[in-house]
Amino acid sequence: MTALPKNTQGLLGTTLSSRGPILLMALAFASIAGFFLTDISTVQAALLAAGIVFATLAILWAGVALMSRARGSRTAGLLQDFVEHDADFCFLTSGDGQLRGSNAAARERFGADLDRDLAEVLRDVFASSEGILYRLAHKAGSTGHASENVTSHTEGFGVSVQMFPGDLQLWRLTPDANRPGQGPQVEIPLMSLGRNGTILFMNKAARSLMGQRAKLLEEVIEDLPLRPGGVHVLNSADGPRRVLVQCTETGAARLELTMSPIREEEDTNNQVGGFDRLPVPLIKVCPNGTILRANPEARRMLDLPDEKTGNLTEYMEGLGRALTDWLKEAAEGRGLHRSEFLRLTRADQEVFVQVTLNRVLEDGVASLIAVLNDATELKTLEAQFVQSQKMQAIGQLAGGVAHDFNNLLTAISGHCDLLLLRHDQGDPDYGDLVQINQNANRAAALVGQLLAFSRKQTMQPEIMDLRDTLSDLAHLLNRLVGEKVRLTLHHDPVLPPVRGDRRQLEQVMMNLVVNARDAMPEGGEIVIETERRVLREPLKRDRAVVAAGTYVSVRVSDLGVGIPVDKLQKVFEPFFTTKRTGEGTGLGLSTVYGIVKQTGGYIFVDSVVGKGTCFTLMFPAHDHVVEAAPEVEVVKEKKLPQKGSGVILLVEDEAPVRAFAARALRLRGYTVIEAETAEDALELLEDEELAVDVFVTDVVMPGMDGPTWVRKARVTRPDTKVVFVSGYAEDAFGEGSEEIPNSVFLPKPFSLSELTETVHQQFH
């Protein structure tokens, strides 16, 4: 059975829409519960990340469902008014067949009970209403509408369905009496089966084919057991006859069979009745994989010319073992009706198919009918989910590692600053201290890469012209590429500005240029091009959809070795690298991906093996009006006073960081009261006579976090100013949290001067 198209997902779609968020939230709670039940830190990180991913997907899913339901309600009202006075019986249903409305004629004939589904309403008219509705909805999936002439117990109807946005279906039943001028209709023989092969219903075409009203399936088909999609011998009124049997489960242990007679005078290549007319991709193959026949739907899917056949292994891959072994097992009767997901080898696009094999015996020779279903959307969603889960898990781990490193680096660089205060440039130890300080700063930059990878670094966005940014960076980039490689820049003269963190975008360009250089060991040219790009309609590329609007495009292209097609989709994955051991960490492009996404942009890659690679970055143009800056009086920069005065409550759980910060502030003349936890700080503040001017507190601490205890303390001390410090990004406060007034954020690692300057600014 093929998967339902986008507009006709029926019961499956509704079940997923309604239960999907609940199931995801259940998985989220289970993951978080597992987090508390294990002591293994890596497992805890993975479980916590999985819980966050499941919860986020549940919220997004529920939001999309609510918006879709609202749009569907508006469309349903318009359709209800449109068909209200129609002479035909009209019903409006959701994708799962639940009634949403009916017109006056339908209410008069069938009643107005909207608590039932359409199949139940029509059960008194058609013996197999579920099968009829399912078949028509399935046909309408590709074209948006479908119709069929159906004969009931006593009368005939023209049944049609029209698909509308919002998962709505408009069903119309036209009695034969209302259809003047109709010519003779061709009806497909159809039977409805119950348990144990009992025949519950046979339509007129089936009774005519059989010449009788049979009661059991064994009276109809000679070569049982039943093989869905296979060719069987039928006991017809004119003797044994070959028919192609298709089965559809209609619920309540019922099975609907359609039988397409095969014309015996047709040659061997045309012995599959209705093969070319079925709206399902079908391929007939030998056990060795040779394609005997493919219907038009299959040829379009495989991009197979009409005159060409070939072998199935030329068009599909990804089984994990030899495709011919799978086909031979199916021809022997093993593993039938078990679907496999394969990837087509089309060069123009990536297509995944779900393939189900059915065995057919013709003159004692076994062949296979392969039923194909496009599973690209399903595999894309699966890949997005797996990638999101992977990035979240490793990003959570990277963020935690970065937090601990930032605390260590704050203590190292801070105490180094304290030592530098006691040494001048003539001191023999001064050079060593400077080296320690510089290497601590390099380590801080490396930690920044980890945070960029996890998309949790603190951004300092500004409006910039990428032409100026790249021009300033050109000297450094030329030094990076060396003498064998030539770097060329081409700029669009009307390039709009963008908004982003200059330091991070420079890091993006350096990573891309270094990769391009490494791809050309014999030398070559790297071209960086900027361009203003206007999208009139959304751009769908790979797994991303770029909204319409104005963008700044940056292309970094090389003439290097290129990236193989099978590795092209993996280049942004963490720790994936095509370089040899010791030459790359696999974090460069992952870091680029994190920075670009955090900036609100997109990144795509094109590559041809042996000809080169091109990375395309697209950043939203910043729409702003450049106003003439007002003339301001030039004021000479004032140096901060060496000494200050005031009382500071310092709350920091890391003892080395607390010791450095306390000494640095005391050296500047401040009175410092230290507390290890938020609870200790609140206990100290219970003394109403204790005057505190500024709170300096870590954000993330064991027990109560920084923002929480500050809010409690401000109930009685509303005017106290706050300096928050953290090794995490500024969004550690929690997205959507209420902003704390008179507070500033100082990211770790910070130097002695940065700390004292920030505190001084809060005092003044």
N, C-alpha and C positions, 0 to 999 in steps of 0.2 A: 504494500500500500504506500502510495506516495504521500509526502508531507503536504498539508494544506497550504495553499498560497497565502500571501500576506493578508488579503482581504477576507479570507474565509477560514480562519483558524478555528472557528467553531468552539466546541466544548474545551478543547485543549487550550486555545488562546485565552478563554475566559478563566479557566482554572488557574493558568499561570498568572493572569493579571490580578486575580483576587487572592490567591494563596501564595504567590511568589514572594511578596514582601514579608508575609508571616513566616514562611519557611526560612528566608534569609535572616530575619531577626532571631529565629530559633537557633540557626547556625551561629549567629553572632554571640548569643548568650552561652551556647555550648562552648565556643572557643574561649570566651572570657572565663567561664567556669574552669576550663582546663588550665588556664593561666594560673589560677589560684591553687590548683591541685598538684602542680608539678614544681620541682625546685631547680630544674635544669634551665639555665638562663637563656640558652639559644632557643629551646622549645617554647619558653615563655614569650620570647620576642616574636616568634612565628605565630603563636596562638593569639597574642594580643593584636598583631597586625591583621591576621585573618578576621578577628572579631570586628575590627574597625572597617575593613573592606566590606564584610557582609552587612553591617549596619548602614554604611553609606549607600550601598546598592539598594537596600530595602527602602530607604527614605526617597532616593531618586525614582525608584520604580513606582512607589505609591504616589508621588507627585505627578508623574507622567500619566498614571491611570486616572487621577482626579481631573486633570486638564482634558484628557481624551473623553471622559464621561460628560463633562460640561459641554464640549463641542457637539457630542453625539445627541445630547438633549435638545439643543437648538435645531439641529438638522432633523431630528425626529418630529418636532413640532411642525416644521415646514412641510415635510412629506405627508404628515397626517392630514393637514389642510388640503393638500394637493389631490389626494385620492379619496377624500371623504364621500363625494357624490358619484364616484365611478360605478359603472354598472357591473364590472367584474368584482370578484371577491379579492380584496387586497389586505395583506397582513404586513405589518412592520415588525421585524424581529432584530434581536442582537445576534452577534456571531455564533452564540451557542444555541440559537433557535428559540430563545425565550421571547414571548410576545411583548412588544412595546406599544402596539396599537393596531387598530383595524378600522376599515371603513364601514359605512352604514350597511351596505349589502352583506358584508361578512358577518357583522354583528347580528343581523336578522337571521342569517342561515345557521351560524355556528355558535352564537352567544358572544358575550363580551367579557368572559373570564380571562384576565391577563395573568393569572397565577400559573397558567399552563404553558407548555411549549408548543410550537406549531405542529410538531409531529403528533402530539397527543390530540390536538384539535382535529387533524385530518385523518386520524386512525379509523374513523367511521366511514371515510370515503375511500381511502386506499389501504389495502391490506399490508403494504410495506411502506408506510409513509416515511419512516426513518431513512430507508435506503434511497428513496426518490429524492428527498431533500438533501441528503448528503451528496448524491451524485451530481445534482444540479449546482450546489454550492461549490463543489470541487471544479466543475467545468467553468464556472464563472470566475474562478480565481485569476485566470490569465487575461480574459477579455473584459471582465467587469459585469458580464451579463450572460445568461444562458436560458434556454427554453426547451421544452420537451412535451410531446403529446402523450398523455397517460390515460389508460382506460381503467376505470374503477369497476366495482361489482356491477353497477347498473348504468353508468354514463361515462362519457369521456370528457377530459379537461385538457386545456392547454396550460401548462404550468411554466411560469417564467420567474426569474429572480434577477434583481438589479442590485449591484453593490454600491454603497455610498460611504463617504468618510465617517469616521467615528464608530466603525465596526457595526454598521447598520445594513440590513438586507430588506429590500422591498419585494414581497412575494405577490404574484398575481395569478389567480385561477380563473380561466376563461372557459365556461361550459361550451360544449360543442354547438349548442343552439345559438350562442353568441358569436360564432366564427363562420360567417357565410363565405362561400367561395373556396373552402378548403379542399384541396385535392386529396388523393389517397396518401395516407401516412405510413411510413415504414417504422414498425415497432420492433424493438429488440426483445427476443425471448427472455423472460425473467421469471425466476422462481424465488420464493421465500421459504427458508428451511428453519425448522425448530430443532429440538434435541433429538439425538439418535437418527438424524437424517429424515425426519418427518417433513413432508412438503405441506406447508401451511397455505400457500397461495401460488397460483400459476396465472400469468396474464394471458391475454387472448393469443398473442404470438407464440407463447410456449405451448399452449394447448393445441394450437394448430400444427406446430412442429411435431408434437408427440402423437397427436391423433387421439388423445385421451386425457383424462384428469387423473394423474398418478398420485399416489399417497406416500410412497417412500422413494428416496433418492436411488436406491439400488434397482428400482424398476426403470429408472431413466438412464443411468450411466452404467455401462458394462464394466469398465476398467477402474473400479474403485481401488484404493482410497483416492479421495479428491486431491488434486494438485492445483492450487490457485495459480492462474496464469499459464496453465498447461493445456495441452490438447487431449481431449477425451473422446471416446466413442459413445454416441448417443443412440438409444433405441427409438428412432423416429418412426413416423407413420409410414415412411417409404423404405424402412430397413435401417441398418447401422449407418451412422453418419458422423463424420468428424466435426467437432466444435471446439472453439477456443473458449475456455471457462474463466471468467473473472469473478472473484469473491469479494464481498464487502460485509464486514461485521456491522450490524445495525443495532446492537445492544439487546439486552434481555435474552441472551443466549440464542439470538437469531442471526441467520446468515443469508445474504441476498446474492443470488447467482445470476449472472448474465451470460448467455450462450450465443456466440457468434459463429454461425455455420461456415465451414470451409468448403469452397467450391472445389470439387474433386477434379474438374477439368483443368484447373490452374496448374502451371508447372511447379517444379519443386521450389523455385525461388519465391513463389507467391502463395505458399500454402498456409500462411498465418492470416486468418480472417481478420479484417479490420486493422491489420498491423500498421499501415501507413496513416489510417484515419484516427487512431487513438491519440488523445492529447497528452500522451506520456512518452518520454524518451525511452525507446526500446531498441535493443541490439540483440541480434541472433548471432551466436558465436559457436565455433567448434571447441572441444575440450582443449585444443592446443592454442586457443586464443584467436584464431583466424576469424575475422568478421565476415559472416555470410550475408547479413542484411542489417541495415539501420534505417529506422523510420525518419521522417523529416525533422521531428523534434530532437532526436538524438544527433542527427547530422549538424543541426544548428549549435547544439551544446558542445560537441566535439570539434566544431569548425571543420567538418569533414566534407570535402567536395562530393558532388553527386556521383561522379564516376570512380571514386576511390574507395577502397575498403581497408586492406592492410590487416595488421594484428592489433588486438586490444592493448598489448603491452606498449605499443607506440604512443598511445594516447592517455594512459593512466599509470600512476606510480604511487608509492607510499604505503603499500600493504605491509611491509616489514619482512616479507619473504617473496619467493618467486610467484608472480601472478598466475603463471601456468599451473603451478601446483594447486592453487586454490580452485582453478577452473576444473582440473582433473578430478579433484575430490567431489566437487559439485556434480560433475557428470556421472560419478559413481553413486550419487545419492546421499553423500555426506555433507553436512553443513549447509543444506538448503535453507532458504528463507532467513538466514542470518546476515544482516546487512554489514557491509564494510564501507568505511569512509576512505575515499581515494582522492588524489589530486590529479587534475588534468594537466597534461604537458603543453597547454596552449602558451604561446609566447606573448600574446597580446594582453592577457589578463590572468589573474589567479582564480581558478574555479575549483571548488571541492564538490564531490558528488557522493551520494549515498547509493551504493550498488547492491541490489538484491538479485540473486540468481534463482531461476526456475528451470527444472529439467524437463526436456521434451523428447519423447521417443518417436522417431519417424522411420518406419520400416526396420525396426530393431536397432537403429543407430541413434545414439544419444547426442543431443545438442542442447544448448543453453539459451534461455531468454533472459537477458540482463535488463532489469528495470532500473532506470537512473532517476535520481532526485537531486536537484540543486541544493547543496548543503553549505554554500559559500557563506551565507549570512550567519548560519549557526556556528560554523567554524571560526568566523571572524569574531563573533561575540565571545566564543570560548577563548580564543587567543587574547582578546582584550582583557578578559577577566583574569586569565592566568598571568598575563604581563602585569596587570594592575596589582594582583596579589603578590607577585614576585618583587615588584618595585616597592610596594608598601612594607613588606617584611624586611627586605634588606635596607630600605630607607630608614625604618624604625631602628634597626641595629646600628646603622651609620650615625643616626642622630644621637643615640645613647653613647656611642663611643666618642663622638665629637664633644658631647657635654663633659664627659670625664676628662678628656684631653684639655679642654678649655680651662677647667679648674686647675689642672696641673701647670699649664702654661701661664696662667695668671700668677700662680705662686712663684714660678721660676723667674719670669720677667719682672715681677714686682719686687722680689728680693734683690734681683740684679740691679734694678733702679735704685734701691736703697743703698747698695754697695757703691754705685756710681756717684752718689751724693758725697761719699767720703773719700773719693779719689779724683784727682785731676788728671789732665792729659799727660803730665810728666811722670806719673806714677807707673812703675813697671807692670802692675796688675791691670791698668786701665784698658789696654788692648785686649786682654783676655775677657774682661767683663763685657766689652763691646761685642766680641765674638759670640759670647753666650746670648746676649740680647738679640743680635741679628739672627742667630739660628732659632731662637724662640719665636721670632717673627716669621721665619720661614715655616716653622712647624704650624703656626697659626694659619698661614695661608693654605697649608695642606688640609688642615681641619676644615677650612672654608670650602675646599673641594668636596669633602665628605658631606657637608651640609648642603652644598649645591646639588650633589647627587640625590640626597633625600628631599630636596626642594624645601628645606627648612632653614635656610640661611636668612639673616636679616638683610633686607634690601634697602638700598638708599637711592630710590628712583629719582631721576631728574630728566628734564626735557633736553634732548640732544640731537644734533645733526650727525648722522653716521659718517658723513663725508669727513667732518672734522675729526671724529673719533678715530677713523681708520688712518687718516693722514698723520695724526699724532703717533699712532701705533706702528706706522710703516717702518720707521728706523729699527725698532726692536724686531719686527717680523723679518726684515732683511738679514739681521744678524742670526735669526733662528734658522733660516733656510740654507744659509751657507753660500759658497761661491758657485756650486754647480747648478743651483736652481735660481731662476729669474722670477721675481715677483712683480706682477703688473696689476694696477688698479684702474678701473673704469667707473666713473660716477655719472649718475643721472643729474643733469643740471637743475632739475626742478624737484629734487628729492624732499619730501615732507619730513618733519621731525618725528622722533619716536620718544617714548617714555620708558626708561629702564635704568638699571644700575650700570654705570659706565665701567666700573671695575669688572663686573661679571661678564659684560658683553666683550670686553677685551680678552678675558679668559676664553670665551667661546671661540673667538677668532684665532687666538694662539693655538688652541687645541686642534682646530680644523686645519690650519696651515702646517702644523707639525705632522699631522697625519698625511697630508698631501705630499710633504717633503719625503717622508719615509716610504711613500708609494712609488717614488722615482729615484731609486738608488743610483742610477746613471745620470741623473740630472734632468732638467726640463723646465717647464714654465707653469707657475701657479697664477691663475687669474681670479681676481676678486672684483665682482661687478655689483653695483647698486642700481636699483631701478624702482621707480614709482609704478605700482601696479594697482589697477582698479578692477574689482570683481563685480560685474553686474548681477551675477547670480552665484549661489553657493558653489564652491569648488569641492568636488568629491575626489579624494586622492588617497590611495592605500586604505587605511582604516580611519581616516580623519575627514571631517567636513569643515571646510573653511567658509565662514559666513561671508556674505557679500559686503563690500566696503573697500576702503582704500588701505593699501598695505605698502610697506617698504620691503622690497625683496633684496636679499644679499645672496649672491651665488659664489661659492668657492669651488673652483674646478681645477683639475690637474690632468696630466697626460700619463698617469702611472699605470700600474699593473691591473687596476680594476678589482672589483669584488664579484665573486661568483653569485649567480642568481639564488642558489640555495642558502647563501649566507647573508644576502642583502637585507632580509627581514630581521636579522639577529644583531645587526651592528650596534643598536642602541641598548642591547641587553647588558646588564652589569657583568663584568668579568669576562665578557666574550671578546676575544682578540684573534686576529689572523697572524699576529706577529709571533716570532719564536720566543721561547721561554727566556725571560730576562730583558726582553726588548719592550714590553708593554704590559700594563696592569689590566687592561680591559675596562678601565673606569673613565677614560677620556671622553668618549662619545656619550656615555651615560651621564656624565657631568654636563656636557653640552645640552643634552636632551632635557635635563632637569632645569637648567637655567632658562632655556628658551620657553619651556612650558610655564615656568613661574612668571616670566615676563608677559605671558599671554600670547606668545607666538607659536609658529609651527615650523617643523623641520622635515624635509624630504630628501631622499637620496636616490640618485640615478647613477648607474655604473655599467660599463661594458668591459668585459675581461680583455685586457691587452690594449685598451684605448683610453681608459681613464675613468674618473669619478667626479660627480658634481653634487655638492650639498647645497640645497636651496633653503634659506631661512626667510620666513615671512613674519614681519612684526606689524601690528596695527599702527597706522599713522595716527599721531597725536593731533587732534583737531583743536587748535587754539589760535587765538588772534594775538599777534605780536603787537603789543602796545609800546608806545614811546616811553622809555623809562624816565620818571620825573627826576629833575635835577636835585641831587642831595648834597649836602655839605660834606666835604671830605674831612673825616675825623681820623686822627692818628690812632692806630691800634694801641690799646692800653694793655700793659702787662699785668697779669694777675698779681695781687699782693702776695708777698711771701708768707704772711701770717694772716690767719682768720680767727674768728671767735664764734662760739656757739656750741650747742650740745647736739651730738649725733648718736642715734641708736643704730648700731651696726648688727644686723642679723644675718649670719652666714653659717651653714652647717659644716663647710669644709674648713678645718682648723688652719691649714697653711694660708689659705686665701684670707681668712678672717684676721690672722696675725699680721699679714702684710698690709691689708687695708687699714687696720687700726693704727699701726705704726706710721703709715703714710699720712693719715689725717691728723694724728697727734703732732707730727713734725710741722704741720701747717698751723698749729695752734688751736685746733678744735679739741673739745672734750668728747671723748668717745666712750660710750657704754656698749659693752659687747653682750650678745646673746647667741646661743648656739641654735635654738629652735624658735619657731613662732610662738609656741606656748610659753617659753621663757620670756619672750619679749612682752607678751600681754600681761604676764605676771608682774614684770617690772613696772609697766605702765599703770598698774592698779594704784601705785603711789601717786596721789593727785598733786603732791608737792614737787614731783620730778618734772622739770621742764625739759622738753625735747624739741629742737627746732627742725631737724631733718631725720627721716627714716632712710637708712641705706640697707636694702634687704635683697637677698637672693629670691628668685621667683619660684624655683622648684626645690622643695626641701622635704625631708621625711615628715610625715604628719601633715600639719596645716601648711598650705603654700603661701607665698608672699602676698599676692593680691587679697587673699581671704583674710589674713590677720590684719592687713592694713585697713581694710574696710571696717573691721570690728574696732580697731583702735581709733579710727576717725569718728566714731560715734561720740566720743568724749573729747577728741582733739581734732576738730574738723579742719583746722587751718595748717596742720603740719604738712610740710612738703616731703616728697618721696623720690628716692633714686632707686629704681629697680635694676638689678644686675642678674645676668643669666648666661650660662653656656649654651642654652638653646636659642632659637630665633625669637624675635619679638612676638611672634604669634603664639608663644608659649602661654600667654594670658588666656588663650582660648578664643576661638573665632566667635564673634557675636557677643563677647562679654562687655559689660558696661565699662566705659572708660573711667579711669580714676583721675580726677582733676589734680592739677599741680604736681604731676609726676612726670619723670623722664626715664628713658631706658638706656642703659649702658651695657653693651654686649661684652662678654668675656672672649678673649683675654684683654684686659685693659692695663695701661701703664700707670705709673704713679701720677704723672701729670694729667692724664685723662680723667682719673678718679677725682683728684683735687679740683680740677677745673670744673667738672660737672657739679660737684658739691657746692663750689663757690657760686656758680650760676644759680643754683637753687636758693642760696641765701640772698642773692641780689636779683 
